[in-house]
């Protein structure tokens, strides 16, 4: 292998059923006591594991408080959490929830160490550069989607005409420890499972066909797609199937590692500005966009004489995700489209219009979208035509 590439750091990983129970022991090993907990909207707090953890921390004097993040976090919410952490003299932040809770925790762990609002440190919004200082951080995902427990950025959002979705990004934001316990996802609703799973699939696929892909990300992303193929339908059919939940949890974790090293593509280049326009869940946006954008990309590549290598990647992804081989790259690309479209159908994902998007919004979205590391480009009119199919 003559190729030269770089792999960024990943967190210490504890994967498996019951992994959450290790937190008190891990805190003791790290010499940390006062833990501030951040969760999502509230379902996590009904879990026996949550109640047991809080009781243990309270018993040892290690409970510094907690906060809820009901949706994708805003800079103001992060600032408020950071203030609470300072007041409670927190020594470590523990996020137990979906990508929004983990992103809020990552941003808050940094905000505690910075001056002013965390908004001042966001890419494309603020003028300050994060120092990289933060509180120790443990991330425990409960939804298998963003892989945020393995990445170096936290996405924050402000809604409205001047709204944005931007990242706080620094190598130091990769959590110290990731605890991936698939049992925590057992109570996640079917539609959330589908949207989160499609987000993870999108991230693995976009990293695999990325212009910045390398042998490391190829191996990680394909492995994640194979896991999704084994777990997606099974998790939707039976939400209590821990084996299926484990497959999707691994899909999400690999997607975080893959995107951190190879970047993302057009689906995320659209989903970002879309999430700033209206309160569409990120996984829904990615899931709805992935099939038509993948199909349109492959169709365009088929018209070119220099695209065999990229088409072979889409074909390999189709084989990995479906677990089947139709015998040719062209047929396996078609298999990829069919599998993705079936995932959206079975997952019953809403359309963009269900979140208030209009044709005018789609026109503006086509102009605002970014291609990131997508293997080719589209004209705004082509993008608008694609976007109207998910309205």
C-alpha positions in Angstrom: 0.0 0.0 0.0 1.6 3.2 -1.2 -1.1 5.6 -0.3 -0.5 8.2 2.4 -3.3 9.2 4.8 -4.0 10.5 8.3 -6.4 9.1 10.9 -7.7 11.4 13.6 -8.1 10.2 17.2 -11.1 8.2 18.4 -12.5 7.9 21.9 -11.9 5.0 24.3 -14.7 2.7 23.4 -16.8 0.5 25.7 -19.4 -1.4 23.6 -22.0 -3.8 24.6 -25.1 -4.5 26.7 -24.6 -3.2 30.2 -21.7 -0.9 29.3 -23.4 2.1 30.9 -23.0 0.4 34.3 -19.2 1.0 34.0 -19.5 4.8 34.5 -19.0 4.9 38.3 -15.9 2.7 37.9 -14.5 4.7 35.0 -15.0 8.0 37.0 -13.1 6.5 39.9 -10.3 5.4 37.5 -10.1 8.9 36.1 -10.1 10.5 39.6 -13.2 12.4 38.8 -16.2 12.8 41.1 -18.7 15.5 40.4 -20.6 14.6 37.2 -23.1 16.8 35.3 -25.5 14.8 33.2 -27.0 16.0 29.9 -29.9 14.1 28.3 -32.4 14.6 25.4 -36.1 15.3 25.8 -36.8 12.9 28.6 -37.3 9.3 27.6 -33.8 8.4 28.8 -34.9 9.4 32.3 -37.5 6.6 32.4 -34.8 4.0 31.9 -33.8 1.8 34.9 -30.2 2.4 33.9 -30.6 6.2 34.3 -32.2 6.0 37.7 -29.6 3.6 38.9 -26.7 5.8 37.7 -28.2 8.9 39.3 -28.8 7.1 42.6 -25.2 5.8 42.6 -23.8 9.3 41.9 -26.0 10.8 44.6 -24.9 8.2 47.1 -21.2 9.0 46.5 -21.7 12.7 46.3 -20.8 12.7 42.6 -24.1 14.1 41.3 -23.5 17.7 40.2 -26.9 18.2 38.4 -28.4 17.6 35.0 -30.0 19.4 32.0 -32.3 18.4 29.2 -31.8 19.3 25.6 -35.3 18.9 23.9 -34.0 19.3 20.3 -31.0 20.3 18.3 -29.1 22.6 20.7 -28.8 26.3 20.3 -25.8 28.5 21.4 -28.1 30.0 24.1 -28.9 26.5 25.5 -25.2 25.6 25.6 -24.3 28.8 27.4 -27.0 28.1 30.0 -25.7 24.6 30.5 -22.2 25.8 30.9 -23.3 28.3 33.5 -25.0 25.5 35.5 -21.9 23.4 35.3 -19.8 26.2 36.7 -22.3 26.9 39.5 -22.3 23.2 40.4 -18.5 22.8 40.2 -18.8 20.0 37.7 -15.6 18.0 37.1 -16.9 15.9 34.2 -19.8 16.0 31.8 -21.7 12.9 30.8 -24.1 12.9 27.8 -26.7 10.2 27.7 -29.0 10.7 24.7 -29.1 11.2 20.9 -26.7 13.3 18.8 -28.3 16.6 20.0 -27.6 15.8 23.7 -24.0 14.7 22.9 -23.4 17.8 20.7 -24.7 20.0 23.5 -22.4 18.3 26.0 -19.4 18.6 23.8 -20.1 22.3 23.2 -20.8 22.9 26.9 -17.6 21.2 28.0 -15.7 23.7 25.9 -17.9 26.7 26.7 -17.0 26.4 30.4 -13.4 27.1 29.5 -14.0 30.0 27.1 -15.1 33.6 27.6 -18.3 35.0 26.1 -20.9 33.0 24.3 -20.1 29.7 22.5 -21.8 31.3 19.5 -18.6 33.4 19.1 -16.6 30.2 18.4 -18.8 28.6 15.7 -17.5 28.2 12.2 -18.8 30.8 9.8 -20.6 32.7 12.6 -18.2 33.8 15.3 -14.8 35.4 15.1 -13.0 33.4 17.8 -11.1 30.2 17.7 -11.8 27.5 20.3 -8.8 26.9 22.6 -9.3 23.2 22.8 -9.7 23.3 26.6 -12.7 21.5 28.0 -14.0 19.5 30.9 -13.5 15.7 30.7 -16.4 14.2 28.6 -18.1 10.8 28.4 -20.6 10.3 25.6 -23.3 7.6 25.8 -25.6 7.5 22.7 -29.1 6.2 23.0 -30.0 6.5 19.3 -28.0 5.0 16.5 -27.6 8.0 14.2 -25.0 10.7 14.2 -22.0 8.9 15.7 -21.3 12.1 17.6 -19.6 10.1 20.3 -16.7 9.6 17.9 -16.4 13.0 16.3 -14.6 16.3 16.9 -17.5 18.7 16.2 -20.7 19.8 17.8 -23.5 21.1 15.6 -25.5 24.0 17.0 -28.6 25.6 15.4 -30.6 28.8 15.4 -33.9 28.8 13.5 -35.3 31.5 11.4 -34.7 33.6 8.2 -31.2 34.3 9.5 -30.9 30.9 11.0 -27.9 28.6 10.8 -26.6 25.1 11.6 -22.8 25.5 12.3 -20.1 23.5 14.0 -17.9 24.1 16.9 -14.9 22.1 15.8 -11.6 21.1 17.5 -9.6 17.9 17.7 -10.0 18.1 21.5 -13.8 17.8 21.3 -13.6 14.1 20.6 -15.0 12.6 23.9 -12.6 10.9 26.2 -14.8 7.9 26.5 -17.7 6.6 24.4 -20.1 4.1 26.0 -22.2 2.4 23.4 -24.8 0.3 25.1 -27.4 -1.0 22.6 -29.8 -1.7 25.3 -30.4 2.0 25.8 -32.1 2.2 22.4 -34.7 -0.4 23.1 -37.4 2.2 23.9 -36.6 4.5 20.9 -39.7 4.9 18.7 -39.9 3.2 15.3 -39.7 6.4 13.2 -36.8 7.8 15.2 -35.0 4.4 14.8 -35.5 4.7 11.0 -34.5 8.3 10.7 -31.4 7.8 13.0 -30.4 4.6 11.1 -30.7 6.4 7.8 -28.5 9.2 9.1 -25.8 6.7 10.0 -26.1 5.0 6.6 -25.8 8.3 4.9 -22.7 9.2 6.8 -21.1 5.8 6.0 -22.1 6.0 2.3 -20.9 9.6 1.9 -17.6 8.8 3.6 -17.1 5.8 1.4 -17.6 7.6 -1.9 -16.0 10.8 -0.6 -13.2 12.4 -2.6 -11.2 12.2 0.6 -11.7 8.5 1.3 -8.7 6.4 2.2 -8.2 2.7 3.0 -9.0 3.2 6.7 -12.3 4.9 6.0 -13.2 2.4 3.3 -12.9 -0.5 5.7 -14.8 1.3 8.5 -17.6 2.6 6.3 -18.2 -0.7 4.5 -18.3 -2.5 7.8 -20.9 0.0 9.1 -23.0 -0.5 6.0 -22.9 -4.3 6.4 -24.1 -3.9 10.0 -26.9 -1.6 8.9 -28.0 -4.3 6.4 -28.2 -6.8 9.2 -29.9 -4.6 11.7 -32.2 -2.0 10.0 -35.3 -4.0 9.2 -34.9 -6.2 12.3 -34.8 -3.2 14.6 -37.9 -1.7 13.0 -39.8 -5.0 13.2 -38.9 -5.5 16.8 -37.6 -2.5 18.8 -36.7 -4.8 21.7 -34.3 -6.9 19.6 -31.0 -6.0 21.3 -28.9 -7.7 18.6 -30.5 -5.5 15.9 -30.0 -2.5 18.1 -26.3 -3.4 18.5 -25.9 -3.6 14.7 -27.3 -0.1 14.3 -25.3 1.2 17.2 -22.2 -0.1 15.5 -23.3 1.4 12.2 -23.6 4.8 13.9 -20.3 4.6 15.6 -18.5 3.6 12.4 -20.2 6.5 10.6 -18.8 9.0 13.1 -15.3 7.6 12.6 -15.7 7.5 8.9 -17.0 11.1 8.5 -14.4 12.5 10.9 -11.7 11.2 8.5 -13.2 11.3 5.0 -15.9 14.1 5.4 -19.4 14.0 4.0 -21.2 14.8 0.8 -24.2 16.5 -0.8 -26.9 15.0 1.4 -25.4 16.7 4.4 -24.6 19.8 2.4 -28.4 20.2 2.0 -29.5 18.8 5.3 -27.5 21.5 7.2 -29.1 24.6 5.7 -32.5 22.8 5.6 -32.3 22.3 9.4 -31.8 26.0 9.8 -34.9 26.9 7.8 -37.4 24.6 9.6 -37.3 22.2 12.5 -36.9 19.1 10.4 -35.1 16.3 12.3 -31.6 15.8 10.8 -32.1 12.1 10.3 -35.4 12.7 8.5 -33.7 15.2 6.2 -30.9 12.8 5.4 -33.1 9.8 5.0 -35.5 11.5 2.6 -32.6 13.0 0.5 -30.3 10.0 0.3 -32.2 7.8 -2.2 -32.9 10.5 -4.9 -29.4 12.1 -4.5 -27.7 8.7 -4.7 -29.7 7.8 -7.8 -29.1 11.1 -9.5 -25.4 10.9 -8.8 -25.0 7.4 -10.2 -27.0 8.3 -13.3 -24.8 11.3 -13.9 -21.6 9.2 -13.3 -22.9 6.6 -15.8 -22.7 9.3 -18.5 -19.0 9.8 -17.9 -16.2 7.7 -19.2 -13.9 8.4 -16.2 -16.2 7.3 -13.4 -15.7 3.5 -13.2 -13.9 3.7 -9.9 -16.6 5.8 -8.2 -19.4 3.6 -9.7 -17.6 0.6 -8.3 -17.8 2.2 -4.9 -21.5 2.7 -5.1 -21.9 -0.9 -6.3 -19.8 -2.2 -3.3 -22.0 -0.1 -1.0 -25.1 -1.7 -2.6 -23.7 -5.2 -2.0 -22.7 -4.3 1.6 -26.0 -2.8 2.5 -28.3 -5.4 0.9 -26.1 -8.5 1.6 -26.7 -9.6 -2.0 -24.7 -9.6 -5.2 -26.4 -9.2 -8.6 -23.2 -10.0 -10.5 -22.3 -6.6 -12.0 -21.5 -3.1 -10.8 -24.4 -1.6 -12.7 -26.9 -4.1 -11.2 -25.5 -3.6 -7.7 -25.9 0.2 -8.0 -29.6 -0.5 -8.8 -29.7 -2.7 -5.8 -28.4 0.2 -3.7 -31.2 2.5 -4.9 -33.8 -0.1 -4.2 -32.5 -0.9 -0.7 -32.4 2.8 0.3 -35.9 3.5 -1.1 -37.3 0.5 0.8 -35.7 1.8 4.0 -37.4 5.1 3.6 -40.7 3.5 2.8 -40.7 1.0 5.6 -39.4 3.6 8.0 -42.4 5.9 7.1 -40.3 9.0 7.0 -42.3 12.3 6.5 -41.7 14.5 3.6 -40.1 18.0 3.8 -43.5 19.5 3.3 -44.7 18.1 6.6 -42.2 20.4 8.3 -43.4 23.6 6.5 -41.1 23.6 3.5 -42.5 25.2 0.4 -41.4 25.3 -3.3 -39.8 28.7 -2.6 -37.8 27.1 0.3 -36.6 24.4 -2.0 -35.5 27.1 -4.5 -33.5 28.9 -1.8 -32.2 25.6 -0.4 -30.8 24.6 -3.8 -28.8 27.8 -3.9 -27.5 27.4 -0.3 -26.5 23.8 -0.5 -22.8 22.7 -0.4 -21.2 19.7 -2.0 -18.6 19.0 0.6 -16.6 15.9 -0.6 -19.3 14.6 -3.0 -17.8 12.9 -6.0 -19.5 15.4 -8.5 -21.5 18.6 -8.7 -25.0 19.6 -9.8 -26.3 22.8 -11.2 -28.8 24.7 -8.9 -31.7 23.9 -11.2 -30.8 20.2 -11.1 -30.7 20.3 -7.3 -34.0 22.2 -7.1 -35.6 19.5 -9.3 -34.3 16.8 -6.9 -35.5 18.7 -3.8 -39.0 19.0 -5.2 -39.2 15.2 -5.2 -39.0 15.1 -1.4 -41.4 18.1 -0.8 
